[in-house]
Amino acid sequence: MTSTLTSYTLIARDLTAAMKRKAADPTVARESAYYAANIGKVTSVDDLLADRRLYTYAMKAFGLEDMTYAKAFMRKVLSEGASSPSSFANRLADDRYVAIAKAFDFASVQAAKGSDAILAGSDEAAAAAARLEGAVLPASLDFSGTNEARFTLTTQLATGKAASATIVLNKDTLADFASDLAAVKPAALLSAIQSQIAASGEAGLKGKVQVNLDIFDSLIVTTTAYTDLGADQKAGGTGADADTAYAGTGAARTVTLRVAAPASGQTAVSVGFGTNVAPDLAAQTVTDAYLRQSIEADAGADDTGVRLALYFARKAPSVKSAYDILGDTALTQVANTLLGLPASSSTTSSDALAQRAKRIAEKIDLASLKDPAALEKLVRRFAAIWDAQNNTASAPVLALFTGDDGSAGITADMMSALRAARTGG
């Protein structure tokens, strides 16, 4: 039997090639082709649940195949999404539900139109600005890795005229606004968005929309009045000096937000407006997850340790605290193996859980899990320990103590001879 360490290394050293081999499997290729051809037709949770093949494929992609039967449960997960901290997915102690809720957020485009409103206590009609509200933001978001939010804001100024700008939020664009990129606050996101609106200039959104946070930390986009005094920056004038002015209110003013695909290698994250991206990109993202899950499952059929190693390598970079590890059975098993801890009981007291979390945090540098080299070293250490504990016939270190025929490599006679040589006997 091939050792856990060797099997893991063979897969991990060229995961792209492993995924290509898995994609070429006839059954996998057939299901992936069906998914790619049909997911673009899905525009609602009901559409997804109604197509058994699409739904089953999606559930496996997020490691939820054992919950495929629970359609009512999954309807609630998908319907409420993951933008709000109080959503069903975010209340569950399993981030797989958050991941699938983000992937199938069907509200990709949000738009608001200016309208006529009546001022309270007055008969006078007042034009209202176009106002677009996002969902309540979480207390912080992690942009220290590949997470990226990208959306295009467009505002209609007058018939036939519009202005727009693409807002990009990632570790590069947030670096000047957040001291801790692993916990970016709503106020820092707001500052970065406002900065990019201003940087878009007169040809973009500068002076035409404003973005603020309400008291619940939801992003609010509102149209504003726009005036350009021309080249001379004085009232009046013609040609290049002509003034341009647009009202910030009324039915003619609209603002539209469309979530865009993240850059290559980046992962879409919501900042209150959803994370749905173009169908082809969304399909590829889910297909990649499906292939990775399939590789891990196949590896686990031969050696549980290999599946655990691959899973840990994939999930560990997103770990923020020891409780994230303890909330995941597979991650907990890896941590227990690394630290020599016994399996935890489901009836463990809160004090015992806190002690275990403290032990993990002391012995595993959680911050280093975002460093690929450090993470790889840790996974290899786990694989070696797993071999020693579970695969005694294949653990490399044990070969030092066994002969070619499986008998003890160092016999009693040899030990006696060695002892005599050391004592001069």
C-alpha positions as CSV (number, residue, x, y, z in Angstrom):
1,M,0.0,0.0,0.0
2,T,1.3,3.5,-0.9
3,S,1.9,5.7,2.1
4,T,-0.4,8.6,2.9
5,L,2.4,11.0,2.5
6,T,3.4,9.6,-0.9
7,S,-0.2,9.6,-2.2
8,Y,-0.9,13.1,-1.0
9,T,2.3,14.4,-2.5
10,L,1.5,12.8,-5.9
11,I,-1.8,14.6,-6.0
12,A,-0.9,17.9,-4.4
13,R,2.3,18.6,-6.4
14,D,0.2,18.9,-9.6
15,L,-3.4,19.4,-8.6
16,T,-4.2,21.0,-12.0
17,A,-3.2,17.8,-13.8
18,A,-5.2,15.7,-11.3
19,M,-8.3,17.8,-11.9
20,K,-7.8,17.4,-15.7
21,R,-7.7,13.7,-15.3
22,K,-10.8,13.7,-13.2
23,A,-12.6,16.0,-15.7
24,A,-11.8,13.5,-18.4
25,D,-13.6,10.7,-16.6
26,P,-16.6,9.9,-18.8
27,T,-19.2,10.1,-16.0
28,V,-17.8,13.3,-14.6
29,A,-17.4,14.8,-18.1
30,R,-21.0,14.1,-18.8
31,E,-22.4,15.6,-15.6
32,S,-20.1,18.7,-15.9
33,A,-21.2,19.2,-19.5
34,Y,-24.9,19.1,-18.5
35,Y,-24.2,21.5,-15.7
36,A,-22.4,24.0,-17.9
37,A,-25.1,23.8,-20.6
38,N,-28.1,24.3,-18.2
39,I,-27.1,26.3,-15.2
40,G,-27.4,29.6,-17.2
41,K,-31.2,28.8,-17.5
42,V,-31.5,28.8,-13.7
43,T,-32.8,32.1,-12.4
44,S,-34.3,31.1,-9.0
45,V,-33.9,28.7,-6.1
46,D,-37.0,26.8,-7.4
47,D,-35.4,26.3,-10.8
48,L,-32.3,24.8,-9.2
49,L,-34.2,22.5,-6.9
50,A,-36.4,21.3,-9.8
51,D,-33.5,20.0,-11.9
52,R,-32.3,16.9,-10.1
53,R,-29.0,16.7,-12.0
54,L,-28.1,20.3,-11.5
55,Y,-29.1,20.3,-7.8
56,T,-27.2,17.0,-7.2
57,Y,-24.1,18.3,-9.0
58,A,-24.1,21.6,-7.0
59,M,-24.6,19.8,-3.7
60,K,-21.6,17.5,-4.3
61,A,-19.5,20.5,-5.4
62,F,-19.9,22.0,-1.9
63,G,-19.5,18.7,-0.1
64,L,-23.1,18.5,0.8
65,E,-24.2,15.4,-1.1
66,D,-25.3,13.7,2.1
67,M,-27.9,16.6,2.4
68,T,-29.3,16.3,-1.1
69,Y,-32.5,14.7,0.2
70,A,-33.2,17.8,2.4
71,K,-34.8,20.0,-0.2
72,A,-36.9,22.1,2.3
73,F,-33.8,22.7,4.4
74,M,-31.7,23.7,1.3
75,R,-34.5,25.9,0.0
76,K,-34.3,28.0,3.2
77,V,-30.5,28.1,3.0
78,L,-30.5,29.3,-0.7
79,S,-33.5,31.6,-0.4
80,E,-32.1,33.6,2.5
81,G,-28.6,33.8,0.9
82,A,-25.5,34.7,2.9
83,S,-25.4,38.5,2.7
84,S,-27.1,39.1,6.0
85,P,-25.4,37.9,9.2
86,S,-28.8,36.7,10.4
87,S,-29.5,34.6,7.3
88,F,-30.2,30.9,7.9
89,A,-26.8,29.8,6.3
90,N,-24.9,32.2,8.6
91,R,-26.6,30.8,11.6
92,L,-25.6,27.3,10.9
93,A,-22.3,26.0,12.3
94,D,-21.0,24.8,8.9
95,D,-19.5,27.2,6.4
96,R,-20.4,24.8,3.5
97,Y,-23.9,26.3,3.6
98,V,-22.5,29.8,3.5
99,A,-20.4,28.9,0.5
100,I,-23.3,27.4,-1.5
101,A,-25.6,30.3,-0.6
102,K,-23.1,32.7,-1.9
103,A,-22.5,30.7,-5.1
104,F,-26.3,30.7,-5.9
105,D,-27.2,34.2,-5.1
106,F,-29.7,34.9,-7.9
107,A,-30.1,38.7,-7.2
108,S,-27.1,39.8,-9.4
109,V,-28.6,43.1,-10.5
110,Q,-30.2,45.7,-8.3
111,A,-31.6,48.9,-9.5
112,A,-33.4,52.0,-8.1
113,K,-35.3,54.7,-9.9
114,G,-36.0,58.2,-8.8
115,S,-39.7,58.8,-8.0
116,D,-42.1,61.5,-6.9
117,A,-42.6,61.6,-3.2
118,I,-44.8,63.7,-1.0
119,L,-43.2,65.6,1.8
120,A,-44.7,64.8,5.2
121,G,-47.2,67.5,6.2
122,S,-47.1,69.2,2.9
123,D,-49.1,69.1,-0.3
124,E,-46.0,70.0,-2.4
125,A,-44.5,67.2,-4.5
126,A,-40.8,66.7,-4.1
127,A,-38.6,64.7,-6.5
128,A,-36.8,61.9,-4.7
129,A,-33.3,60.6,-5.4
130,A,-32.8,57.1,-6.7
131,R,-31.7,55.1,-3.7
132,L,-30.2,51.6,-3.8
133,E,-29.7,49.6,-0.5
134,G,-27.5,46.6,0.1
135,A,-27.9,44.0,2.8
136,V,-26.5,44.5,6.2
137,L,-22.8,43.9,6.2
138,P,-21.1,41.6,8.6
139,A,-18.9,43.1,11.3
140,S,-15.9,42.4,9.2
141,L,-14.8,40.7,6.0
142,D,-11.5,38.9,5.2
143,F,-9.7,40.4,2.2
144,S,-6.3,39.1,3.2
145,G,-6.3,36.4,0.5
146,T,-8.0,36.0,-2.8
147,N,-11.4,37.4,-1.8
148,E,-12.6,40.2,-4.1
149,A,-15.8,42.2,-4.6
150,R,-16.2,43.8,-8.0
151,F,-19.3,45.7,-9.2
152,T,-20.2,48.3,-11.7
153,L,-22.3,51.3,-10.7
154,T,-24.2,53.1,-13.5
155,T,-26.3,56.2,-13.1
156,Q,-28.7,57.7,-15.7
157,L,-28.2,61.4,-16.0
158,A,-30.5,62.4,-18.8
159,T,-32.0,60.9,-21.9
160,G,-29.2,59.0,-23.7
161,K,-26.6,59.9,-21.1
162,A,-25.2,57.8,-18.3
163,A,-22.0,57.6,-16.2
164,S,-20.5,54.6,-14.6
165,A,-17.5,53.2,-12.7
166,T,-16.3,49.7,-11.7
167,I,-15.5,49.4,-8.0
168,V,-12.9,46.8,-7.0
169,L,-12.4,45.7,-3.4
170,N,-9.5,43.4,-2.6
171,K,-6.4,43.3,-0.6
172,D,-4.7,45.8,-2.9
173,T,-7.4,48.4,-3.1
174,L,-8.2,48.1,0.6
175,A,-4.6,48.3,1.8
176,D,-4.7,52.1,2.4
177,F,-8.0,51.9,4.3
178,A,-7.8,48.9,6.6
179,S,-5.1,48.1,9.2
180,D,-6.1,44.4,9.3
181,L,-7.0,43.0,5.9
182,A,-8.3,39.8,7.5
183,A,-11.0,41.8,9.3
184,V,-12.0,44.8,7.1
185,K,-14.7,46.9,8.7
186,P,-17.7,48.4,6.9
187,A,-16.2,51.9,7.3
188,A,-13.0,50.9,5.5
189,L,-15.1,49.4,2.7
190,L,-17.0,52.6,2.4
191,S,-13.8,54.7,2.3
192,A,-12.4,52.6,-0.5
193,I,-15.6,52.8,-2.5
194,Q,-15.8,56.6,-2.1
195,S,-12.2,56.9,-3.1
196,Q,-12.7,55.0,-6.3
197,I,-15.9,57.0,-7.2
198,A,-13.9,60.2,-6.8
199,A,-11.0,58.7,-8.8
200,S,-13.4,57.9,-11.7
201,G,-13.4,61.6,-12.4
202,E,-15.9,63.9,-14.2
203,A,-16.4,61.3,-16.9
204,G,-17.3,58.7,-14.3
205,L,-19.3,59.0,-11.1
206,K,-17.6,61.8,-9.4
207,G,-20.3,64.1,-8.0
208,K,-23.1,62.0,-9.5
209,V,-23.7,59.4,-6.8
210,Q,-22.8,59.1,-3.2
211,V,-22.3,56.0,-1.1
212,N,-22.9,55.9,2.6
213,L,-23.6,53.5,5.5
214,D,-26.9,53.5,7.3
215,I,-27.2,52.9,11.0
216,F,-27.3,49.1,10.4
217,D,-24.1,49.2,8.2
218,S,-25.9,48.6,4.9
219,L,-24.3,50.3,1.9
220,I,-26.6,53.0,0.5
221,V,-26.1,54.3,-3.0
222,T,-27.9,57.6,-3.8
223,T,-28.0,59.8,-6.9
224,T,-26.9,63.4,-6.4
225,A,-27.1,66.6,-8.4
226,Y,-24.3,67.2,-10.8
227,T,-22.9,70.5,-12.2
228,D,-20.0,71.0,-14.5
229,L,-19.0,74.7,-15.1
230,G,-17.0,73.8,-18.2
231,A,-13.3,74.5,-19.0
232,D,-13.4,78.1,-17.6
233,Q,-15.1,77.0,-14.3
234,K,-17.4,80.0,-14.5
235,A,-21.1,80.1,-14.9
236,G,-22.3,80.5,-18.5
237,G,-20.2,80.2,-21.6
238,T,-20.4,78.2,-24.8
239,G,-18.4,75.4,-26.4
240,A,-15.8,74.0,-24.0
241,D,-16.9,76.6,-21.4
242,A,-20.5,75.6,-21.5
243,D,-22.1,74.5,-18.3
244,T,-23.7,71.1,-17.7
245,A,-26.1,70.4,-14.9
246,Y,-28.2,67.4,-14.0
247,A,-30.8,67.1,-11.3
248,G,-30.1,64.5,-8.6
249,T,-33.7,63.6,-8.2
250,G,-36.8,62.7,-10.2
251,A,-37.9,59.9,-12.4
252,A,-35.2,60.6,-15.0
253,R,-32.4,59.6,-12.5
254,T,-31.6,55.9,-11.9
255,V,-28.8,54.0,-10.4
256,T,-28.0,50.4,-11.3
257,L,-25.5,48.0,-9.7
258,R,-24.3,44.9,-11.4
259,V,-22.0,42.4,-9.7
260,A,-19.1,41.6,-12.0
261,A,-16.9,38.6,-12.2
262,P,-13.8,38.8,-10.0
263,A,-10.4,38.8,-11.6
264,S,-8.7,35.6,-12.6
265,G,-7.6,33.7,-9.5
266,Q,-9.8,35.7,-7.2
267,T,-12.9,34.6,-5.2
268,A,-16.1,36.5,-5.4
269,V,-17.3,37.8,-2.0
270,S,-20.4,39.9,-1.2
271,V,-20.4,43.4,0.2
272,G,-24.2,43.5,0.5
273,F,-25.2,43.3,-3.1
274,G,-24.8,39.6,-3.8
275,T,-22.0,37.6,-5.5
276,N,-23.7,36.2,-8.6
277,V,-21.4,36.4,-11.7
278,A,-21.6,35.5,-15.3
279,P,-23.1,32.0,-15.9
280,D,-20.0,30.7,-17.6
281,L,-17.7,31.8,-14.8
282,A,-20.2,30.7,-12.1
283,A,-20.4,27.3,-13.8
284,Q,-16.6,26.9,-14.0
285,T,-16.2,27.8,-10.4
286,V,-18.7,25.2,-9.3
287,T,-17.2,22.6,-11.7
288,D,-13.8,23.2,-10.2
289,A,-15.2,22.6,-6.8
290,Y,-17.0,19.5,-8.0
291,L,-13.7,18.1,-9.4
292,R,-11.8,18.9,-6.3
293,Q,-14.5,17.2,-4.1
294,S,-14.4,14.1,-6.4
295,I,-10.6,13.9,-6.2
296,E,-10.7,14.0,-2.4
297,A,-13.5,11.5,-2.2
298,D,-11.7,9.0,-4.5
299,A,-8.5,9.4,-2.5
300,G,-10.5,8.8,0.7
301,A,-11.8,5.5,-0.6
302,D,-8.3,4.2,-0.5
303,D,-6.8,6.1,2.4
304,T,-8.8,8.4,4.7
305,G,-5.6,10.2,5.6
306,V,-5.1,11.4,2.0
307,R,-8.6,12.9,1.9
308,L,-8.0,14.6,5.3
309,A,-4.7,16.0,4.1
310,L,-6.2,17.3,0.8
311,Y,-9.2,18.8,2.7
312,F,-7.0,20.5,5.3
313,A,-4.8,22.0,2.6
314,R,-8.0,23.4,0.9
315,K,-9.8,24.7,4.0
316,A,-7.0,25.7,6.4
317,P,-6.3,29.1,4.7
318,S,-9.8,30.3,5.6
319,V,-9.5,29.4,9.3
320,K,-9.6,32.4,11.6
321,S,-9.6,30.8,15.0
322,A,-9.3,27.5,16.7
323,Y,-13.0,27.3,17.0
324,D,-13.2,27.2,13.2
325,I,-11.2,24.0,13.4
326,L,-13.3,22.6,16.2
327,G,-16.5,23.4,14.3
328,D,-15.3,21.1,11.4
329,T,-15.1,17.4,12.1
330,A,-12.4,16.8,9.4
331,L,-10.2,19.8,10.5
332,T,-10.6,18.7,14.1
333,Q,-9.3,15.2,13.2
334,V,-6.3,16.6,11.5
335,A,-5.6,18.9,14.5
336,N,-6.0,16.0,16.9
337,T,-3.5,13.9,14.9
338,L,-1.0,16.7,14.8
339,L,-1.2,17.4,18.5
340,G,-1.7,13.9,19.7
341,L,-5.1,14.8,21.2
342,P,-7.8,12.2,21.8
343,A,-11.0,12.5,19.8
344,S,-13.4,15.1,21.3
345,S,-16.8,14.0,22.6
346,S,-20.0,15.6,21.4
347,T,-20.9,16.1,25.1
348,T,-17.7,18.0,25.8
349,S,-18.3,20.9,28.3
350,S,-17.8,24.5,27.2
351,D,-14.7,24.7,29.5
352,A,-13.2,21.6,28.0
353,L,-13.9,23.0,24.5
354,A,-12.2,26.3,25.5
355,Q,-9.2,24.4,26.8
356,R,-9.0,22.4,23.6
357,A,-9.2,25.5,21.5
358,K,-6.5,27.1,23.6
359,R,-4.3,24.1,23.1
360,I,-4.8,24.2,19.3
361,A,-4.1,27.9,19.1
362,E,-0.9,27.5,21.2
363,K,0.4,24.6,19.1
364,I,-0.7,25.5,15.6
365,D,0.3,29.0,14.2
366,L,-3.1,29.8,12.6
367,A,-1.8,32.9,10.9
368,S,0.8,30.7,9.0
369,L,-2.0,28.7,7.5
370,K,-2.3,31.4,4.8
371,D,1.3,30.9,3.9
372,P,1.4,28.1,1.2
373,A,4.9,26.9,2.2
374,A,4.1,26.7,5.9
375,L,0.8,25.0,5.2
376,E,2.4,22.4,3.0
377,K,4.9,21.7,5.7
378,L,2.2,21.2,8.2
379,V,0.1,18.9,5.9
380,R,3.1,16.8,5.2
381,R,3.8,16.4,9.0
382,F,0.2,15.3,9.4
383,A,0.5,12.7,6.6
384,A,3.7,11.3,8.2
385,I,2.1,11.0,11.6
386,W,-1.0,9.4,10.0
387,D,1.2,6.9,8.3
388,A,2.9,6.0,11.6
389,Q,-0.3,5.6,13.4
390,N,-2.4,3.9,10.7
391,N,-0.3,2.6,7.9
392,T,2.5,0.7,9.6
393,A,3.2,-1.4,6.6
394,S,3.9,1.6,4.4
395,A,5.1,4.3,6.8
396,P,8.6,5.2,5.6
397,V,10.2,5.6,9.0
398,L,9.1,2.1,10.0
399,A,11.0,0.6,7.1
400,L,14.1,1.2,9.3
401,F,12.8,-1.4,11.7
402,T,11.5,-4.1,9.4
403,G,13.3,-6.4,7.0
404,D,12.3,-7.1,3.3
405,D,10.2,-10.0,4.4
406,G,8.4,-8.0,7.1
407,S,10.4,-9.5,9.9
408,A,12.1,-7.3,12.5
409,G,15.0,-5.5,10.9
410,I,17.0,-5.4,14.1
411,T,16.9,-8.8,15.8
412,A,17.8,-9.7,19.4
413,D,21.1,-11.2,18.1
414,M,22.0,-8.0,16.3
415,M,21.2,-5.9,19.4
416,S,23.5,-8.2,21.5
417,A,26.3,-7.8,18.9
418,L,25.9,-4.0,18.9
419,R,25.9,-3.9,22.7
420,A,29.0,-6.0,22.8
421,A,30.7,-3.8,20.3
422,R,30.0,-0.7,22.3
423,T,31.3,-2.2,25.5
424,G,34.3,-3.8,23.9
425,G,33.1,-7.3,24.8
